[in-house]
Amino acid sequence: MIIISHINAKKQVQVIRNDNPQTGFSESLVKAFWEVCEKYPKDLILWQEEGIEINTESIDEVFQHSLVMASYPVKEYFIPDTIGYVDQLPFVNPSKNVKYPTWRMSVAIGGVYGETALRLKSPLKEISDFGVLINSIAKIGQQNTLFCYSHPALLKKSNRKLSLVKTETKDLFSFVAQHYKKVRLLILLFCFIRYEKKFPIWSFLTSLFKKSFFQFQVEFPELEKKAEWIINESIDVIIPTLGRPKYLKNVLIDLKNQKLLPTRVIIVEQNPEVNSESELDYLKSETWPFEIVHHFTHQLGACNARNIALDQVKSNWVFFADDDIRFQPDLLQNVVKEASHYQIQAINLNCKQPDEETVFEKIKQWGSFGAGTSIVKSFYARQCRFSEVFEFGFGEDADFGMQLRNKGCDIIYHPQIQTLHLKAPSGGFRKKLNLPWENSELLPKPSPTLMAYAIKYYTRKQLKGYQLSLYLKFYSRQKEKNPVKYIKIVQKRWRLSEDWAVKILNQHSKNPIVKS
């Protein structure tokens, strides 16, 4: 373990390796960082602002393997909150209270393994600003199986008031140019002019010529495979179902054939007909190698069904499964192996429809959550609920995922662990209901449930960026081509969506939201 102390993320003042001071490194922090990485590639390289003390007792907790990069913002992140204008993913607005997935690195305190950082030295060799460098490593790395976090356990104490290392506007535009599609620069420029009352034209123009790292591919060092692993994990399966008895039976058969059998399968069957009865006679007429817990209810709603099932979970893991998927006999076994290998608590499986190609080929931190294709540590899952705010709408998956992250549970997408989603033509939970906002002549845009999600989790700048992006995307899909008339219409629809979102949020909240 090596600790590099610095002043204002520019000047290297001390390098200590295993409590022994090291000499011969450059005064420039960026140069010293690369020199240390090259000299000690197998070491964990930590950085700290002078006057901050790293909690060395937490190192094993924070850096569980060499594919972890972490920092903690004693004051603020290096990349400012204005990044929210162009990025609405959960990684942009991290919680400071728990371990939280984010590529936004702080220069105050953090670390990464030397050999991991070195894989990006060549493409990033021209970067002379340490804040830009570590954020670029994390932004590229997160798409290439580098697990990046904000982790409060890193900080032991801060002995003085820190000077805030500010990002220049030109650096923000350059960063966006290098790590996002170029069209995002136009959104950023408009938002700066409209909301920040600034006119960074020169920063915008010069950023157009920056080298792009968008979708840049890099291979990080492989983690060492464990010689042996012990199957000491138990798994419960949650399956809400509606009108799909044949499809559900196939799911149970796939579970029956698992090399690592689930402990129990919790099925919540719904049928809105008052005098209806269960269609799942095979649950009792056939023999299954696991306990089956069957609930039958006339109340519709996927959120309600999953919450009923969550209350019955007893095992270490819970598999959130759809009732129309198929999977191989080694699925659960592979989940346990990979979770142990990468030290992760939630895996989003690669759920593909027939003849669909895999889009993302690498394991990575996931910005969403699939309520029908994910396996989560029960310790975290049982602390969360599927919110009734999103019942019969959209967004309950993403909302549950945000609850998990805010509890300290990262969600990892794994392309090699796959399910086949048959998209059954009948049954399911997207039963068409007459929602109250659909009765008006002018429909809200976006859907009020999606707006509710945005209000709950976006920063104000993310919300403004989302609004602008939605306006631009929707323009080509509607009939009104007069820009002035279009803006008036879409603003009315946005306000309608806000009104409905606040209303449904307040119906399910003890702390009413006042629309600003």
C-alpha positions in Angstrom: 0.0 0.0 0.0 1.3 3.4 -1.0 0.0 6.8 0.0 0.8 9.9 -2.1 0.1 13.1 -0.2 -0.5 16.3 -2.3 -1.4 20.0 -2.1 -4.3 21.2 -4.2 -4.1 18.1 -6.5 -1.0 19.6 -8.1 2.1 19.2 -6.0 3.3 15.8 -4.6 4.7 16.4 -1.1 5.3 12.8 0.2 5.1 9.2 -0.9 5.0 6.5 1.8 5.1 2.8 1.1 4.2 0.5 4.0 5.1 3.3 6.5 8.4 3.9 4.8 9.0 7.3 3.0 10.0 6.9 -0.6 12.1 9.4 -2.6 12.9 10.1 -6.3 9.5 10.9 -7.6 8.4 14.0 -9.5 7.0 17.0 -7.8 4.1 17.1 -10.2 1.3 15.0 -8.8 0.3 13.5 -12.2 3.8 12.5 -13.0 4.4 11.1 -9.6 1.2 9.1 -9.8 2.3 7.4 -13.0 5.9 6.9 -11.7 4.6 5.2 -8.6 2.2 3.0 -10.6 5.0 1.8 -12.9 7.4 1.1 -10.0 4.9 -0.7 -7.8 2.2 -2.0 -10.2 0.9 -4.7 -7.7 0.4 -2.1 -5.0 -2.7 -0.2 -4.1 -1.9 3.5 -4.8 -3.8 5.9 -2.5 -3.9 9.7 -2.7 -4.7 12.2 0.0 -4.8 15.9 0.3 -2.3 17.1 2.9 -4.2 17.5 6.2 -6.5 14.5 5.5 -5.8 11.1 7.1 -6.8 7.9 5.3 -8.5 5.3 7.5 -6.0 2.5 6.7 -8.1 0.0 8.8 -10.8 0.2 6.2 -8.7 -0.6 3.2 -9.6 -4.3 2.9 -13.3 -3.3 3.2 -13.1 -0.7 0.5 -10.7 -2.3 -1.9 -11.8 -5.9 -2.0 -9.9 -6.7 -5.1 -7.8 -5.0 -7.8 -10.7 -4.0 -9.9 -12.0 -1.5 -7.4 -11.4 2.3 -7.6 -12.7 4.5 -4.8 -12.6 8.0 -3.4 -14.5 10.2 -1.0 -15.4 13.8 -1.4 -14.5 15.5 1.9 -15.9 18.7 0.3 -17.0 18.2 -3.3 -16.4 16.0 -6.3 -13.9 17.3 -8.9 -16.4 17.1 -11.7 -19.2 19.6 -10.7 -22.9 19.0 -10.4 -23.4 20.7 -13.8 -22.5 17.3 -15.3 -26.1 16.5 -14.5 -27.2 18.5 -17.5 -25.9 15.8 -19.8 -26.0 12.7 -17.6 -29.1 11.4 -15.8 -27.7 8.0 -14.7 -27.6 7.2 -10.9 -23.8 7.4 -10.8 -23.9 11.2 -11.2 -25.8 11.8 -7.9 -24.1 9.6 -5.3 -25.0 9.4 -1.6 -22.2 10.4 0.7 -23.5 8.2 3.5 -22.9 4.8 2.1 -20.7 2.9 -0.4 -22.2 4.2 -3.6 -21.3 3.4 -7.3 -20.0 6.4 -9.1 -17.3 7.4 -11.6 -17.1 10.9 -10.0 -13.8 10.8 -8.2 -12.6 13.2 -5.6 -9.0 14.5 -5.4 -9.3 14.7 -1.6 -8.9 11.0 -0.9 -9.0 7.8 -3.0 -7.1 5.0 -4.5 -6.7 2.5 -7.4 -4.3 -0.4 -8.0 -1.2 0.4 -10.0 -1.5 -2.2 -12.7 -5.2 -1.3 -13.2 -4.4 2.4 -13.7 -1.5 1.6 -16.0 -3.9 0.0 -18.6 -5.1 3.5 -19.3 -1.8 5.4 -19.2 -1.2 5.4 -22.9 -4.6 6.9 -24.0 -4.6 9.4 -21.1 -0.9 10.3 -21.1 -1.6 13.9 -22.3 -3.7 14.7 -19.2 -1.8 17.0 -16.8 -4.6 17.7 -14.3 -4.9 15.0 -11.6 -8.7 15.6 -11.1 -9.4 15.1 -14.8 -7.1 12.1 -14.9 -8.7 10.1 -12.1 -12.2 10.9 -13.3 -11.2 9.8 -16.8 -9.8 6.5 -15.5 -13.1 5.9 -13.6 -15.4 7.0 -16.4 -13.7 4.7 -19.0 -13.1 2.0 -16.4 -16.7 1.7 -15.3 -17.7 0.5 -18.8 -14.9 -2.0 -18.7 -15.3 -3.9 -15.5 -13.8 -1.4 -13.1 -16.0 -1.0 -10.0 -15.9 2.7 -8.9 -17.3 3.9 -5.6 -17.7 6.8 -3.3 -16.9 5.3 0.1 -17.1 7.1 3.5 -15.0 4.5 5.2 -11.9 5.9 3.5 -11.8 9.0 5.6 -10.3 8.9 9.1 -10.1 12.6 9.8 -9.5 16.0 8.3 -7.3 18.3 10.3 -7.9 21.6 8.5 -10.2 23.5 6.3 -9.6 22.3 2.7 -9.4 24.6 -0.2 -11.9 23.6 -2.8 -10.2 22.3 -6.0 -12.5 23.8 -8.7 -13.0 22.5 -12.2 -12.7 25.1 -14.9 -15.6 25.4 -17.3 -13.3 24.5 -20.2 -12.3 21.3 -18.4 -15.9 20.3 -18.0 -16.7 20.9 -21.7 -13.5 18.9 -22.6 -14.5 16.1 -20.3 -18.0 15.9 -21.8 -16.5 16.0 -25.3 -14.2 13.1 -24.5 -16.6 10.8 -22.6 -20.0 11.5 -24.2 -21.5 11.8 -27.6 -20.7 15.2 -29.1 -24.3 16.2 -29.2 -24.2 16.4 -25.4 -22.0 19.5 -25.8 -24.9 21.4 -27.4 -27.1 20.4 -24.4 -24.4 21.5 -22.0 -23.9 24.8 -23.8 -27.7 25.6 -23.9 -28.0 24.7 -20.2 -25.1 27.0 -19.2 -26.6 29.9 -21.2 -30.2 29.2 -20.0 -29.7 28.2 -16.3 -26.2 29.3 -15.3 -26.4 32.7 -17.2 -23.0 32.0 -18.6 -21.8 32.0 -22.3 -18.9 29.5 -22.5 -18.6 29.7 -26.3 -14.8 29.3 -26.4 -14.9 26.3 -24.1 -17.6 24.8 -26.3 -15.6 25.4 -29.6 -12.3 24.1 -28.3 -13.8 21.0 -26.9 -15.1 20.0 -30.3 -11.5 19.0 -31.2 -10.8 16.9 -28.2 -10.0 13.2 -28.7 -13.0 11.0 -27.8 -12.9 8.1 -25.4 -16.6 7.4 -25.7 -17.1 3.6 -25.7 -13.3 3.2 -25.4 -12.4 -0.5 -24.8 -9.7 -1.6 -22.4 -8.8 -5.0 -20.8 -8.0 -4.8 -17.1 -6.0 -7.5 -15.3 -8.0 -10.6 -14.6 -8.8 -11.4 -11.0 -7.3 -14.6 -9.7 -9.9 -17.4 -9.7 -10.4 -19.1 -6.4 -9.1 -22.7 -6.4 -12.2 -23.8 -4.5 -15.6 -22.4 -3.6 -18.0 -23.7 -1.1 -21.8 -23.8 -1.8 -23.1 -22.4 1.4 -25.6 -20.0 -0.1 -29.4 -20.4 -0.1 -31.7 -18.8 -2.7 -35.4 -17.9 -2.6 -37.2 -17.2 -5.9 -39.9 -14.6 -6.3 -42.4 -15.0 -9.2 -45.4 -12.8 -9.6 -47.8 -14.2 -12.3 -51.0 -13.4 -14.0 -52.6 -15.7 -16.6 -49.5 -17.6 -17.7 -49.8 -21.1 -16.1 -47.9 -22.9 -19.0 -45.1 -20.4 -19.0 -44.8 -20.4 -15.3 -44.6 -24.2 -15.2 -41.6 -24.0 -17.6 -39.9 -21.6 -15.2 -40.4 -24.1 -12.4 -39.0 -26.9 -14.5 -35.9 -24.8 -15.1 -35.6 -24.2 -11.4 -36.1 -27.9 -10.8 -33.1 -28.7 -13.0 -30.7 -26.3 -11.3 -27.4 -27.7 -10.1 -27.8 -25.4 -7.1 -31.5 -25.8 -6.2 -33.4 -22.9 -4.7 -34.7 -23.3 -1.1 -38.2 -22.0 -1.8 -40.1 -20.5 -4.7 -42.6 -17.9 -3.7 -45.4 -17.5 -6.3 -48.0 -14.6 -6.1 -50.8 -15.4 -8.5 -53.2 -12.7 -9.4 -56.6 -12.8 -11.0 -59.0 -9.8 -10.8 -62.1 -11.9 -11.3 -64.0 -12.1 -8.0 -65.0 -15.7 -8.3 -61.9 -16.9 -10.0 -59.6 -19.7 -8.6 -56.0 -20.7 -9.1 -54.9 -22.0 -12.5 -51.8 -23.5 -11.0 -53.0 -27.0 -10.0 -49.6 -28.5 -10.8 -48.1 -26.8 -7.8 -49.8 -29.5 -5.7 -50.3 -32.3 -8.2 -46.6 -32.6 -9.1 -43.5 -33.0 -6.9 -41.0 -30.2 -6.7 -37.5 -30.4 -5.0 -38.0 -27.1 -3.2 -40.7 -25.6 -1.0 -43.4 -23.7 -2.9 -45.2 -20.8 -1.2 -48.3 -19.9 -3.1 -50.3 -16.8 -2.7 -53.5 -16.2 -4.6 -55.0 -12.7 -4.7 -57.7 -10.7 -6.6 -55.7 -7.5 -6.2 -53.8 -6.6 -9.3 -50.3 -5.0 -9.4 -46.8 -6.2 -9.8 -45.5 -3.9 -7.0 -48.0 -5.3 -4.5 -47.3 -8.9 -5.6 -43.5 -8.6 -5.2 -43.9 -7.0 -1.8 -46.1 -9.9 -0.6 -43.4 -12.2 -1.8 -40.5 -10.2 -0.3 -42.1 -10.6 3.1 -41.7 -14.4 2.8 -38.0 -14.4 1.9 -35.8 -16.3 4.3 -32.7 -17.3 2.3 -29.4 -15.5 1.7 -30.3 -14.5 -1.8 -33.5 -13.6 -3.6 -34.0 -14.2 -7.4 -36.5 -11.8 -8.8 -37.9 -13.8 -11.8 -40.5 -13.1 -14.5 -43.0 -15.8 -15.2 -42.0 -16.1 -18.9 -38.2 -16.7 -18.9 -36.1 -19.7 -19.5 -32.6 -20.4 -18.3 -29.8 -23.1 -18.2 -29.3 -25.5 -15.3 -26.1 -23.7 -14.1 -27.7 -20.3 -13.7 -28.0 -20.1 -9.9 -24.6 -21.8 -9.4 -22.9 -19.3 -11.7 -24.5 -16.4 -9.9 -23.1 -17.6 -6.6 -19.7 -18.2 -8.0 -19.5 -14.8 -9.7 -20.9 -13.0 -6.7 -18.2 -14.5 -4.6 -15.5 -13.9 -7.2 -16.2 -10.2 -7.6 -17.6 -9.6 -4.1 -20.9 -8.2 -5.2 -24.4 -8.2 -3.7 -26.7 -7.8 -6.7 -26.5 -9.2 -10.2 -28.6 -8.0 -13.1 -28.7 -11.0 -15.5 -28.4 -10.6 -19.3 -32.1 -11.0 -20.3 -32.5 -11.4 -24.0 -35.4 -12.0 -26.3 -35.2 -14.8 -28.9 -32.7 -13.9 -31.7 -31.6 -10.8 -29.8 -27.9 -10.0 -29.6 -26.0 -9.1 -26.5 -25.5 -5.3 -26.5 -23.0 -4.9 -23.6 -20.3 -7.6 -23.6 -18.5 -6.7 -20.4 -19.4 -7.0 -16.7 -20.0 -3.6 -15.4 -21.9 -1.4 -12.8 -25.5 -1.1 -14.0 -27.5 2.1 -14.1 -30.8 0.3 -13.9 -32.4 -2.7 -12.3 -34.5 -5.6 -13.7 -37.3 -6.7 -11.3 -37.7 -9.9 -13.4 -34.1 -10.7 -14.1 -32.0 -9.9 -11.0 -30.6 -11.8 -8.0 -29.9 -9.7 -4.8 -28.6 -10.4 -1.3 -31.6 -10.7 0.9 -30.0 -8.5 3.5 -30.5 -5.5 1.1 -33.6 -6.6 -0.8 -35.6 -7.0 2.4 -34.9 -3.3 3.4 -36.6 -2.1 0.2 -40.1 -2.1 -1.2 -41.7 -1.8 -4.6 -43.4 1.6 -4.4 -47.1 1.9 -5.1 -46.3 5.2 -6.7 -45.3 3.2 -9.8 -48.1 0.6 -9.7 -49.6 0.1 -13.3 -47.1 2.6 -14.6 -43.4 2.4 -15.3 -40.4 3.0 -13.1 -40.8 0.5 -10.3 -37.7 -1.4 -11.3 -35.5 1.7 -11.5 -36.9 2.9 -8.2 -36.1 -0.4 -6.4 -32.6 -0.2 -7.8 -32.1 3.3 -6.4 -33.3 2.1 -3.0 -30.7 -0.7 -3.2 -27.9 1.8 -4.1 -28.9 4.1 -1.3 -28.6 1.2 1.2 -25.0 0.6 0.0 -25.8 -2.3 -2.5 -24.2 -1.9 -5.9 -25.9 -3.6 -9.0 -23.7 -5.4 -11.4 -24.7 -6.4 -15.0 -23.2 -9.8 -16.0 -23.4 -10.6 -19.8 -22.4 -14.2 -19.5 -25.2 -15.2 -17.1 -28.3 -15.2 -19.3 -32.0 -15.7 -19.3 -34.3 -16.0 -22.3 -37.3 -13.7 -22.1 -40.1 -15.1 -24.2 -42.4 -12.1 -23.9 -45.5 -14.2 -23.6 -48.4 -12.8 -25.7 -51.0 -13.2 -23.0 -51.1 -12.5 -19.3 -48.5 -10.4 -17.5 -48.8 -7.2 -15.5 -49.1 -4.5 -18.1 -52.8 -4.9 -18.2 -54.3 -1.8 -19.8 -56.0 0.4 -17.1 -57.6 3.7 -17.5 -55.2 5.9 -15.6 -56.6 9.3 -14.4 -54.2 11.5 -16.4 -55.2 9.7 -19.6 -58.7 11.3 -19.6 -57.5 14.8 -20.4 -57.3 16.2 -24.0 -53.7 17.1 -23.5 -51.6 14.2 -22.2 -48.7 14.7 -19.8 -45.2 14.2 -21.1 -43.3 12.3 -19.8 -45.4 9.7 -18.1 -46.2 11.0 -14.5 -44.6 7.9 -13.0 -41.4 8.5 -14.9 -41.6 12.1 -13.7 -42.1 10.9 -10.2 -38.9 8.9 -10.4 -37.0 11.9 -11.7 -38.4 14.2 -8.9 -37.3 11.6 -6.3 -33.8 11.0 -7.5 -32.5 13.6 -10.0 -30.6 16.7 -9.0 -32.2 20.0 -10.2 -29.6 20.1 -13.0 -30.3 16.5 -14.0 -34.0 17.4 -14.2 -33.3 20.4 -16.4 -31.1 18.2 -18.6 -33.7 15.5 -18.8 -36.3 18.1 -19.8 -34.2 19.5 -22.6 -33.3 16.1 -23.9 -36.9 15.0 -23.9 -38.0 18.1 -25.8 -35.3 17.4 -28.5 -36.0 13.7 -28.8 -39.8 14.2 -29.0 -39.7 16.9 -31.6 -39.1 14.6 -34.6 -41.9 12.2 -33.4 -44.8 14.6 -33.4 -46.8 16.5 -36.0 -46.3 20.1 -34.8 -43.1 21.4 -36.6 -43.4 25.1 -35.7 -40.7 25.4 -33.0 -42.5 28.2 -31.1 -45.8 26.3 -31.0 -44.1 23.1 -30.2 -42.3 24.6 -27.2 -45.6 26.0 -25.8 -47.3 22.6 -26.2 -44.5 20.5 -24.7 -44.0 22.9 -21.8 -47.7 22.5 -20.9 -47.4 18.7 -21.1 -44.3 18.8 -18.9 -46.2 20.9 -16.3 -49.1 18.5 -16.4 -46.7 15.6 -15.8 -45.1 17.5 -12.9 -48.6 18.1 -11.3 -49.6 14.5 -11.6 -46.2 13.2 -10.3 -46.3 15.4 -7.2 -49.9 14.3 -6.6 -49.2 10.6 -6.7 -45.9 11.0 -4.7 -47.8 12.9 -2.0 -50.5 10.2 -1.9 -47.8 7.7 -0.8 -45.6 9.9 1.3 -45.6 11.2 4.9 -43.6 14.2 3.8 -45.6 16.1 1.2 -43.7 17.6 -1.8 -44.4 21.2 -2.7 -43.9 21.9 -6.4 -41.3 24.6 -6.9 
